[in-house]
């Protein structure tokens, strides 16, 4: 199946050990093949329009932000329908989103549906609240999770299971 969507994300492999089994059941993105991550920009340029120039511009935008350390020390909620891990600090993620949006203004975060961008690592979304609460109780003893963020990735995929994959690695500056 041809990719129909793309996203710029920061993968957090250290969190996968803690949240992976919950995401598999509670976050459709996991079933699509997207590992534990913090979204920088979704949706991004349609895959059919991504060429070397788009990737070079994207790499330049991402490279304008310095690599950083991040810690996920607590779980949080959006309207009791989305369970997520809160990154600290959030400023570098916001800087990444701003840098990419400045270069690609036709692609606002989440199609402009949310007034504010809140960096987060989704554990579960649109599932029974009891399942999300159970996941929260199981995850909390494993926190904090820390990671060194030295790159973002461009991912592409479709609505098919396991269809998402990395199309380009995008280093942050050192």
Order of alpha helices (4+ residues) and beta strands (2+ residues): beta-alpha-alpha-beta-alpha-beta-beta-alpha-beta-alpha-beta-beta-beta
